[in-house]
Every structure is written in structure tokens, then in C-alpha cells.
Amino acid sequence: MTLTSETAGIDTDPAREENIMSAPSLPQPVRHLVGQPPSVTTASIRDAGGYALYAEGDLGAIHVFAHRMLDEGRIRLGHRVLGRWLAHRSGRGHHWVHVQWHMAIFDLELNRWQEALARFQRHVQPYAFATDDALPDAPSLLWRLRLAAPSWIDLPWHEAYETARRCMRRTRDPYVQLHNLLALAGVGDLASLDRWLVDAPSLDGNHAGSLLWSMAQGLRAYAAGAYAQAALHFGEAVPRIALIGGSRAQNSLFERLHESAIEHAEATLQFHNDRLAA
């Protein structure tokens, strides 16, 4: 059996969800994944933005389903079905961590912040130090937790930060490098960001390098509290992020960072205006 981008091996009709869940031979919310694993390549299924998704086997099918639910804004259904699917399984490695990342995104979309943090600590953080399996998901999820936090909280950045520092010199993928830079900005390591920016001219001459440099400048400015400057850099770079990789679900973080920079810049300006008027 071959999955398509329309079915992705998952029955997503809410009216039939209980039938999926109660199927006697399938305790997981997957109706069509029976028999031998489907023959699917990552290039055959794409998200709403055209990004090729991991789509092999049972794990790949639920991954595609999670993307569909995010792309279509069907957050509650995605949260319910993916949560039940995960409850019947355990796993390891990059693809497993990534599906846990998707579940945490559903949690955050439903204002279940504590649940998202607990999922990060249990399913993402353990991989973030010992392996590279949590790149780029660990820095991305920590930033989402920071932006959605009801109040300031000291998040567990250590593992993601150390992994990013370890990987920076050998990373050739610009999208992974962007997440390494996210980790540096997440802990406020301005010195390392400055050193990277000094070396960045070697990236000139290609679109990926120029885009990465602009994002690094924005992240450095944001981490330093220079929100207006960050907003300018993000405004230039964020609309083009897909040129260096990432799905629509992944890249929505950078849109949110841009929005946050604008909000902070406007709040700072209002504060100064209020002081002048006092």
C-alpha cells in the first residue's frame, strides 16, 4: 500500500475518529497502516509549503498527519489523535524526537504550556546532549516555550546549548546552523554570536549564507534587547527562511520571533513616550 499526500495513511475525519480508535486489531489511531509498511519516499509527500516530509512506515504516516493538522489548523484533532498514538508506543532517535516535538507544538497551541515543557524534558532534552538527534528540535521548542511562557522562567537550555556549540564548526547544513544560532541566542551568548558574525563573510556569495547572516544579526539583536533592530533583520530574512529549509510548521517559529520583536519594540517606544509625557 502506498500513502498519498491526501490520506497519509491516517483517517482524519473527526466523525470517524472513535471508529479508528476502537478498531479491534489497532489500538492506535491508524486505520490504513496494516500489512507491510508502505513504500514511500520523503520526496513523495510534502507539507503545505512544499517541504518534503519524512513519511516512511507507521512513524512517517503519523508525522505527515501531524503536519496536515497544523497546516489545516485542526489543532484539537491533531492533539487528540497524535496523543493517543504516542501513548501506545516508545521510540528513540531523531524521527521519534521530532514527532514528540509535534505533540509539544499541539500542546502549546492549546495553551498547555506545562505539558509542553514536561514533554520537552522527558522526550527531547535527554537526546539533546548525548547525540545530535534533537537538532533542530530542541532549540526550536525551547524558543517556543519561551515565547509562550505566561511569565519569565529559566528554561533548561544547557544540553541544547552545549550541543549547538559542539556542532557549529562541523555543520554544513544552513538550516541546522540556524538552530545552533538559536541556541546561542537562547542563553544570551552574545560573545559567541559576535564571533560567528565575524567569520560569516566567508558565507557571502550565496543566498543561504546571506540569509543565515541576516538571521544571526536578528537573533543577536533580540538576545541583546535591541528589539527594533531585531525586527528589521527578521523582517528582511524571515519571509525567505524556506529557501534554506524547514517545513511550514518549523518555520512558523521565525514568524513568531519577528512578531515578538515588533511587540517588544513597540512596548519600549510606548514606555519612553509615556516617560516623556509624564
C-alpha positions, -999 to 999 in steps of 0.1 A, spaced: 0 0 0 12 35 -8 3 66 11 -6 98 -7 -4 134 4 -42 132 7 -45 103 31 -10 100 46 -22 67 60 -44 84 86 -81 87 87 -86 123 99 -123 127 98 -134 137 133 -167 119 129 -148 86 123 -121 91 149 -138 69 175 -140 41 149 -103 45 143 -95 43 180 -118 13 187 -107 -9 158 -102 -43 175 -68 -50 159 -55 -15 161 -53 2 195 -35 31 178 -53 58 157 -41 44 124 -66 27 102 -48 21 70 -13 11 82 -19 -27 81 1 -53 63 36 -45 51 50 -10 57 41 14 29 67 21 3 70 59 5 99 82 -1 103 115 17 102 133 -17 67 120 -24 48 138 4 51 175 11 36 199 36 15 229 27 46 249 18 61 222 -4 86 209 20 94 172 17 84 153 48 97 121 64 69 97 55 82 61 58 63 35 77 40 39 107 61 67 123 62 85 89 25 84 85 17 99 118 44 126 111 26 135 79 -7 135 98 7 160 124 18 183 96 -16 182 80 -33 190 112 -10 220 118 -13 232 82 -51 230 83 -54 245 118 -71 213 132 -52 215 164 -76 197 188 -79 168 164 -42 166 159 -35 168 196 -61 140 204 -50 116 177 -13 120 180 -15 119 218 -33 85 216 -9 72 190 21 81 212 5 66 243 8 31 227 45 35 216 80 42 227 109 51 205 143 67 200 163 87 175 157 118 155 124 109 139 109 99 173 121 131 189 106 151 160 72 135 165 74 144 202 82 179 191 50 180 170 30 169 201 45 197 221 35 222 194 -1 210 197 2 214 235 14 250 231 -13 258 206 -39 246 232 -22 267 260 -10 235 277 24 251 285 33 229 314 25 198 294 48 210 265 76 217 290 72 182 305 73 166 271 105 185 262 121 174 295 111 138 291 114 132 253 137 158 238 161 170 264 177 135 271 188 134 234 199 170 232 233 165 249 244 129 242 235 130 205 226 153 176 192 137 174 175 168 190 188 192 164 170 213 153 140 204 175 155 213 210 164 249 203 132 254 184 110 241 211 128 260 239 122 292 220 85 284 215 83 277 252 100 310 260 77 330 237 46 313 251 55 313 287 29 330 310 58 347 328 96 347 328 111 313 336 146 299 334 143 272 308 167 241 306 189 253 278 222 237 289 220 205 268 208 222 236 234 250 240 263 226 245 253 205 215 249 236 194 284 248 204 298 213 196 281 212 162 287 247 149 321 242 133 312 210 115 277 218 105 273 223 67 235 225 66 224 261 69 191 252 85 208 232 112 233 261 117 204 285 121 192 264 150 226 263 165 225 301 164 190 299 181 206 281 210 233 307 214 207 334 214 186 314 238 212 316 265 223 351 256 257 341 245 264 374 226 302 367 225 298 335 205 272 352 182 297 380 176 325 356 168 303 338 144 292 370 127 329 380 123 335 347 104 303 350 84 317 370 55 330 336 42 294 328 36 290 357 12 282 349 -24 254 325 -18 218 332 -8 218 307 21 248 324 36 234 358 33 201 347 47 218 330 76 239 361 84 208 383 85 190 359 109 221 357 131 221 395 133 184 395 142 190 368 169 219 387 183 199 419 185 169 402 201 192 385 227 207 419 235 173 435 239 177 456 207 142 447 195 137 473 169 170 463 152 160 426 155 126 434 139 144 450 109 167 420 104 139 395 108 116 415 85 143 411 58 151 374 64 121 356 78 99 357 46 128 338 29 136 312 55 121 284 34 149 289 9 173 272 34 149 245 46 123 237 71 86 229 70 58 253 74 53 241 109 90 246 118 94 280 102 64 294 119 87 299 149 106 326 130 74 344 121 66 344 158 101 357 167 96 386 142 62 394 158 77 393 193 105 416 183 79 441 169 58 438 200 88 444 223 100 474 202 65 490 203 63 485 240 97 500 246 88 530 224 55 534 243 73 533 276 97 561 265 68 582 251 50 578 284 80 589 303 85 620 281 48 629 286 49 625 324 
